[in-house]
Amino acid sequence: RRISEQGQSETDSQLLELYLELETAAYDQILSNYPHVYSGTVASLADELGFSGQPVVFMGFLEGLSSSLAEAPDLEQLTPDSPLRFEIDFETLFRKMNEAEADWLYQLESWELVLPQERRQAIIREWRDSKTVRSEKIGRNDPCPCGSGKKYKKCCGKGA
């Protein structure tokens, strides 16, 4: 059993490595050819973006890309002959890559052709700010948040 699990783990690792390699190359191609809009059938786009013979890997790529498309395709209904059009919102794509912490993607040099460095830094800053947890500080003379009606200093803040 351990041997089969190890073999499965190696297969998963190889598939992930292949996916990351093909995904990086595809995004680099898309960014390098900006503002070209990719369109065609699922099979032709898979070939054009370097996913030839890798339909499962291409579907994984589409799943990641779909949230950044003007019209997200229904991935469950796609066949090799289904028409696809990649009208990409590049700011959303950059933001999603940042959220996924895919630094190998959002640090591609080809982003310079699409979004200037200042805009990319602003998007990263906005994303970081949105993830910062802030809580409003309760003043000593403010009403206690427990709902007793007393001042905080005379209630829950007495021992603080």
Secondary structure, DSSP 4 states (H G I P E B T S, - for coil): -HHHHHHHHHHHHHHHHHHHHHHHHHHHHHHHTTTPPEEEEHHHHHHHTT-TT-HHHHHHHHHHHGGGBSS---GGG--TT-EEEE-B-HHHHHHHHHHTT-HHHHT-GGGGGTS-HHHHHHHHHHHHHHH----PPPPTTSBPTTSSSSBGGGTTTTT-
